[in-house]
Amino acid sequence: FIMGSTYLLLSQMDEIKYVKTIFKINEFLLSIGLFVIVAINEEVLMRGYVLRNLMYSFNKYIALILSSILFSLMHGFNPNMDWFSYLNLFLAGILLGSTYIFTKNLWFPIALHFSWNFFQSLFGFNVSGQNIYSVIEFKIAKPNLINGGSFGFEGSIFCIVIQLILIISILIYYNKAVLHNKET
């Protein structure tokens, strides 16, 4: 929903121009495999190992911030990185780790990480600066912070807004759940 609605919004704003649709089953299946491997590896490393261990030494929010900084720095060699991309990847680390600090479960971060990357790619966006197979191809009218330029959706202002909404929603939900459990 996030990637589809962003694609439609950017298209309506003339920030991107549809070129063509290409469906190649082999590339499609390869993308699924690639993004499953990336999601599992990055989440096991960054949330399952780094964040979990930092939570032994710091409170969960400090641990979340530190692991998110490491997550953004881990992508430092990706093409087209800039300060805005680092900010978006830092927020992605916060988003992906926000459920983990309450549940100690990796299923949600893995599923979110996979779907975020996979649907970005299918809708034609570069994934963290990487140009990967897309079903939809589009051209960027003029690279800027609205369309994310050559870094892709994660280089856009829309990404920041969406991530902040999701982070706040998750934190409110889990903090209410914690308060409710303490009252009962």
FIKOL-882943 format. One record per residue (C-alpha): residue number from 1; residue in three letters; x, y, z. Coordinates in nm, 4 decimals. Example, Ala and Ser with C-alpha at 12.3 -4.5 7.8 and 13.67 -1.06 7.14 Angstrom:
(r 1,'ala',(1.2300,-0.4500,0.7800))
(r 2,'ser',(1.3670,-0.1060,0.7140))
//
This chain:
(r 1,'phe',(0.0000,0.0000,0.0000))
(r 2,'ile',(0.2782,0.2436,0.0950))
(r 3,'met',(0.4792,0.1949,-0.2234))
(r 4,'gly',(0.1740,0.1812,-0.4508))
(r 5,'ser',(0.0192,0.4973,-0.3090))
(r 6,'thr',(0.3545,0.6782,-0.3183))
(r 7,'tyr',(0.4004,0.5753,-0.6810))
(r 8,'leu',(0.0533,0.7089,-0.7679))
(r 9,'leu',(0.1091,1.0315,-0.5758))
(r 10,'leu',(0.4462,1.0998,-0.7380))
(r 11,'ser',(0.2957,1.0194,-1.0762))
(r 12,'gln',(0.0073,1.2630,-1.0179))
(r 13,'met',(0.2565,1.5301,-0.9118))
(r 14,'asp',(0.4534,1.4724,-1.2365))
(r 15,'glu',(0.7611,1.3813,-1.0315))
(r 16,'ile',(0.7865,1.0490,-1.2151))
(r 17,'lys',(0.6711,0.9427,-1.5604))
(r 18,'tyr',(0.5574,0.5885,-1.6385))
(r 19,'val',(0.7637,0.4279,-1.9168))
(r 20,'lys',(0.6564,0.0619,-1.9400))
(r 21,'thr',(0.5657,-0.2551,-1.7560))
(r 22,'ile',(0.7926,-0.5572,-1.7861))
(r 23,'phe',(0.7107,-0.8855,-1.6155))
(r 24,'lys',(0.9840,-1.1495,-1.6251))
(r 25,'ile',(0.9012,-1.4485,-1.4052))
(r 26,'asn',(1.2671,-1.5427,-1.3493))
(r 27,'glu',(1.3590,-1.1880,-1.2409))
(r 28,'phe',(1.0466,-1.1694,-1.0250))
(r 29,'leu',(1.1322,-1.4938,-0.8425))
(r 30,'leu',(1.4961,-1.3905,-0.8109))
(r 31,'ser',(1.3827,-1.0629,-0.6506))
(r 32,'ile',(1.1724,-1.2510,-0.3974))
(r 33,'gly',(1.4693,-1.4710,-0.3074))
(r 34,'leu',(1.7089,-1.1769,-0.2890))
(r 35,'phe',(1.4835,-0.9687,-0.0645))
(r 36,'val',(1.4030,-1.2639,0.1641))
(r 37,'ile',(1.7758,-1.3251,0.2141))
(r 38,'val',(1.8482,-0.9531,0.2696))
(r 39,'ala',(1.5608,-0.9131,0.5170))
(r 40,'ile',(1.6520,-1.2211,0.7191))
(r 41,'asn',(2.0264,-1.1459,0.7258))
(r 42,'glu',(1.9942,-0.7764,0.8100))
(r 43,'glu',(1.7253,-0.8314,1.0747))
(r 44,'val',(1.9023,-1.1213,1.2441))
(r 45,'leu',(2.2231,-0.9154,1.2520))
(r 46,'met',(2.0892,-0.5686,1.3367))
(r 47,'arg',(1.7859,-0.6457,1.5547))
(r 48,'gly',(1.8461,-1.0039,1.6667))
(r 49,'tyr',(2.2117,-0.9556,1.7577))
(r 50,'val',(2.3112,-0.5870,1.7769))
(r 51,'leu',(1.9907,-0.4416,1.9217))
(r 52,'arg',(1.9366,-0.7355,2.1570))
(r 53,'asn',(2.2901,-0.7063,2.2967))
(r 54,'leu',(2.2717,-0.3273,2.3268))
(r 55,'met',(1.9504,-0.3707,2.5293))
(r 56,'tyr',(2.1546,-0.5575,2.7922))
(r 57,'ser',(2.3742,-0.2492,2.8454))
(r 58,'phe',(2.1353,0.0408,2.7778))
(r 59,'asn',(1.7672,0.1157,2.8101))
(r 60,'lys',(1.5688,-0.0046,2.5089))
(r 61,'tyr',(1.5333,0.3396,2.3488))
(r 62,'ile',(1.9058,0.4219,2.3648))
(r 63,'ala',(1.9780,0.0732,2.2279))
(r 64,'leu',(1.7281,0.1335,1.9476))
(r 65,'ile',(1.8929,0.4645,1.8537))
(r 66,'leu',(2.2449,0.3162,1.8595))
(r 67,'ser',(2.1472,0.0141,1.6509))
(r 68,'ser',(1.9657,0.2411,1.4033))
(r 69,'ile',(2.2770,0.4552,1.3619))
(r 70,'leu',(2.4744,0.1373,1.2874))
(r 71,'phe',(2.2022,0.0235,1.0441))
(r 72,'ser',(2.2257,0.3481,0.8474))
(r 73,'leu',(2.6068,0.3398,0.8482))
(r 74,'met',(2.5987,-0.0220,0.7290))
(r 75,'his',(2.4470,0.1097,0.4039))
(r 76,'gly',(2.7191,0.3735,0.3631))
(r 77,'phe',(2.8728,0.2138,0.0551))
(r 78,'asn',(2.5417,0.1974,-0.1330))
(r 79,'pro',(2.5311,0.4084,-0.4488))
(r 80,'asn',(2.3910,0.7622,-0.4330))
(r 81,'met',(2.4108,0.7958,-0.0528))
(r 82,'asp',(2.3742,1.1438,0.0953))
(r 83,'trp',(2.2819,1.2875,0.4355))
(r 84,'phe',(1.9102,1.2581,0.3589))
(r 85,'ser',(1.9486,0.8884,0.2717))
(r 86,'tyr',(2.1311,0.8321,0.6001))
(r 87,'leu',(1.8444,1.0009,0.7845))
(r 88,'asn',(1.5885,0.7820,0.6097))
(r 89,'leu',(1.7882,0.4654,0.6801))
(r 90,'phe',(1.8265,0.5704,1.0452))
(r 91,'leu',(1.4469,0.6057,1.0649))
(r 92,'ala',(1.4123,0.2676,0.8929))
(r 93,'gly',(1.6266,0.1206,1.1708))
(r 94,'ile',(1.3989,0.2820,1.4307))
(r 95,'leu',(1.0913,0.1529,1.2480))
(r 96,'leu',(1.2241,-0.2011,1.2097))
(r 97,'gly',(1.3470,-0.2149,1.5684))
(r 98,'ser',(1.0462,-0.0500,1.7322))
(r 99,'thr',(0.8425,-0.3689,1.7599))
(r 100,'tyr',(1.1448,-0.5767,1.8538))
(r 101,'ile',(1.2176,-0.3730,2.1693))
(r 102,'phe',(0.8732,-0.4684,2.3016))
(r 103,'thr',(0.8233,-0.8215,2.1646))
(r 104,'lys',(1.1794,-0.9601,2.1227))
(r 105,'asn',(1.0401,-1.1201,1.8068))
(r 106,'leu',(1.1993,-1.0857,1.4614))
(r 107,'trp',(0.9017,-1.1921,1.2473))
(r 108,'phe',(0.7511,-0.8445,1.2091))
(r 109,'pro',(1.0822,-0.6688,1.1281))
(r 110,'ile',(1.1701,-0.9413,0.8772))
(r 111,'ala',(0.8279,-0.9238,0.7086))
(r 112,'leu',(0.8282,-0.5436,0.7008))
(r 113,'his',(1.1871,-0.5276,0.5708))
(r 114,'phe',(1.1105,-0.7811,0.2968))
(r 115,'ser',(0.7860,-0.6173,0.1831))
(r 116,'trp',(0.9335,-0.2658,0.2000))
(r 117,'asn',(1.2248,-0.3580,-0.0286))
(r 118,'phe',(1.0304,-0.5935,-0.2552))
(r 119,'phe',(0.7457,-0.3537,-0.3317))
(r 120,'gln',(0.9826,-0.0598,-0.3709))
(r 121,'ser',(1.1563,-0.2576,-0.6394))
(r 122,'leu',(0.8377,-0.3766,-0.8103))
(r 123,'phe',(0.7056,-0.0213,-0.8358))
(r 124,'gly',(1.0277,0.0912,-1.0031))
(r 125,'phe',(1.2077,0.2614,-0.7138))
(r 126,'asn',(1.5739,0.1962,-0.6478))
(r 127,'val',(1.6172,0.0110,-0.3179))
(r 128,'ser',(1.8626,0.1957,-0.0940))
(r 129,'gly',(2.0305,0.3325,-0.4042))
(r 130,'gln',(2.0475,-0.0074,-0.5766))
(r 131,'asn',(1.8868,-0.0458,-0.9186))
(r 132,'ile',(1.7118,-0.3837,-0.9090))
(r 133,'tyr',(1.4541,-0.5515,-1.1345))
(r 134,'ser',(1.1230,-0.3662,-1.1491))
(r 135,'val',(0.7892,-0.4621,-1.2994))
(r 136,'ile',(0.7150,-0.0931,-1.3545))
(r 137,'glu',(0.9722,0.1319,-1.5117))
(r 138,'phe',(0.9523,0.5088,-1.4786))
(r 139,'lys',(1.1683,0.8131,-1.5383))
(r 140,'ile',(1.2316,1.0751,-1.2752))
(r 141,'ala',(1.1365,1.4207,-1.4013))
(r 142,'lys',(1.4069,1.5949,-1.1962))
(r 143,'pro',(1.5885,1.4267,-0.9049))
(r 144,'asn',(1.4914,1.5939,-0.5761))
(r 145,'leu',(1.3838,1.5252,-0.2172))
(r 146,'ile',(1.0224,1.4769,-0.3245))
(r 147,'asn',(1.0882,1.1808,-0.5571))
(r 148,'gly',(1.4062,1.0550,-0.3889))
(r 149,'gly',(1.6180,1.0881,-0.7013))
(r 150,'ser',(1.8566,0.8061,-0.7834))
(r 151,'phe',(1.8552,0.6737,-0.4258))
(r 152,'gly',(1.4885,0.5813,-0.4645))
(r 153,'phe',(1.1918,0.6179,-0.2333))
(r 154,'glu',(1.4208,0.6042,0.0720))
(r 155,'gly',(1.5727,0.9333,-0.0415))
(r 156,'ser',(1.2379,1.1141,-0.0387))
(r 157,'ile',(1.0559,1.3381,0.2041))
(r 158,'phe',(0.7554,1.1041,0.1749))
(r 159,'cys',(0.9645,0.8253,0.3221))
(r 160,'ile',(1.0408,1.0354,0.6296))
(r 161,'val',(0.6750,1.1246,0.6815))
(r 162,'ile',(0.5532,0.7658,0.6385))
(r 163,'gln',(0.8221,0.6234,0.8661))
(r 164,'leu',(0.7511,0.8805,1.1382))
(r 165,'ile',(0.3788,0.7994,1.1261))
(r 166,'leu',(0.4507,0.4261,1.1495))
(r 167,'ile',(0.7085,0.4666,1.4286))
(r 168,'ile',(0.4775,0.6854,1.6372))
(r 169,'ser',(0.1860,0.4457,1.5799))
(r 170,'ile',(0.3904,0.1430,1.6872))
(r 171,'leu',(0.5304,0.3165,1.9955))
(r 172,'ile',(0.1871,0.4408,2.1036))
(r 173,'tyr',(0.0373,0.0947,2.0523))
(r 174,'tyr',(0.3038,-0.0891,2.2514))
(r 175,'asn',(0.3280,0.1707,2.5267))
(r 176,'lys',(-0.0509,0.1501,2.5741))
(r 177,'ala',(-0.0247,-0.2293,2.5819))
(r 178,'val',(0.2497,-0.2096,2.8446))
(r 179,'leu',(0.0423,0.0326,3.0557))
(r 180,'his',(-0.2644,-0.1865,3.0197))
(r 181,'asn',(-0.0706,-0.4950,3.1305))
(r 182,'lys',(0.0624,-0.3081,3.4356))
(r 183,'glu',(-0.2924,-0.2061,3.5342))
(r 184,'thr',(-0.4266,-0.5605,3.5170))
//
